[in-house]
Amino acid sequence: MRIEVSPLERRTGGWLLLLAGLAHLLAPNLTVDVVRAAYAETLDAAFIPRDGTNTRVRLVGAVLVAVAVAMRWGTDVGRSAGDCRDS
C-alpha cells in the first residue's frame, strides 16, 4: 500500500514529527506529565509511570526523529543533488 502526500503535507508532518521527537528526547518528564494529564482528563484513568519510563520515552523520541529525517530526505531519492534544494 502506498500513501501519497503533497510536498506541503510531507514538510509539515516531518517538522511536527521532529518537534515531537525532540520533546520526547529533551523533556521526557514533561512528556510523561502531559500524558498523565491527558489520561486523567480524557480517559478518567490514572497513568502510573514505572521504572524505565523515561528511557522508553526517549526511545520513542529517537524513532520519531528518525522517521522525520526519513520523511525529509527520503523524498530526494532518485534526484540529483542539484534538484534537492527546497522540496
C-alpha positions as CSV (number, residue, x, y, z in Angstrom):
1,M,0.0,0.0,0.0
2,R,1.3,3.4,-0.9
3,I,0.2,6.6,0.7
4,E,0.8,9.8,-1.4
5,V,1.1,13.1,0.3
6,S,1.7,16.6,-1.1
7,P,5.1,18.3,-0.5
8,L,3.5,20.6,2.0
9,E,2.0,17.7,4.0
10,R,5.3,16.0,3.9
11,R,7.2,19.0,5.2
12,T,4.6,19.9,7.8
13,G,4.4,16.3,9.0
14,G,8.2,16.0,9.1
15,W,8.6,19.1,11.2
16,L,5.8,18.0,13.6
17,L,7.4,14.6,14.0
18,L,10.8,16.3,14.5
19,L,9.4,18.6,17.2
20,A,7.6,15.8,18.9
21,G,10.7,13.6,18.8
22,L,12.9,16.4,20.3
23,A,10.3,16.9,23.1
24,H,10.5,13.2,23.9
25,L,14.3,13.3,23.9
26,L,14.9,16.5,25.7
27,A,12.0,16.6,28.2
28,P,10.8,13.1,28.9
29,N,9.4,14.1,32.3
30,L,7.3,16.8,30.7
31,T,6.1,14.4,28.1
32,V,5.0,11.9,30.8
33,D,3.3,14.7,32.7
34,V,1.3,15.7,29.6
35,V,0.3,12.0,29.0
36,R,-0.7,11.7,32.7
37,A,-2.9,14.8,32.4
38,A,-4.4,13.6,29.1
39,Y,-5.2,10.2,30.6
40,A,-6.9,11.8,33.6
41,E,-9.0,14.3,31.5
42,T,-9.9,12.2,28.5
43,L,-10.0,8.6,29.8
44,D,-10.6,9.2,33.5
45,A,-7.8,6.8,34.2
46,A,-4.6,7.0,36.2
47,F,-1.3,6.8,34.3
48,I,1.4,5.5,36.7
49,P,4.9,5.5,35.2
50,R,7.1,2.6,36.0
51,D,10.9,2.2,36.2
52,G,12.5,2.9,32.9
53,T,9.6,5.1,31.6
54,N,12.0,8.0,30.7
55,T,14.2,5.6,28.8
56,R,11.2,4.3,26.8
57,V,10.0,7.9,26.2
58,R,13.5,8.8,24.8
59,L,13.5,5.7,22.6
60,V,10.2,6.8,21.1
61,G,11.7,10.2,20.6
62,A,14.6,8.8,18.7
63,V,12.2,6.8,16.5
64,L,10.2,10.0,15.8
65,V,13.3,11.9,14.9
66,A,14.4,9.1,12.6
67,V,11.1,9.0,10.8
68,A,11.1,12.8,10.4
69,V,14.6,12.5,8.8
70,A,13.4,9.7,6.6
71,M,10.4,11.7,5.5
72,R,12.6,14.7,4.6
73,W,15.5,13.1,2.9
74,G,13.6,10.0,1.6
75,T,11.9,12.2,-0.9
76,D,15.2,13.1,-2.5
77,V,15.9,9.5,-3.6
78,G,16.4,9.3,-7.3
79,R,17.0,13.1,-7.8
80,S,20.3,14.7,-8.5
81,A,21.9,16.7,-5.8
82,G,21.2,20.0,-7.6
83,D,17.4,19.2,-7.6
84,C,17.2,18.8,-3.8
85,R,17.2,22.5,-2.9
86,D,13.9,23.1,-1.2
87,S,11.5,20.2,-1.6
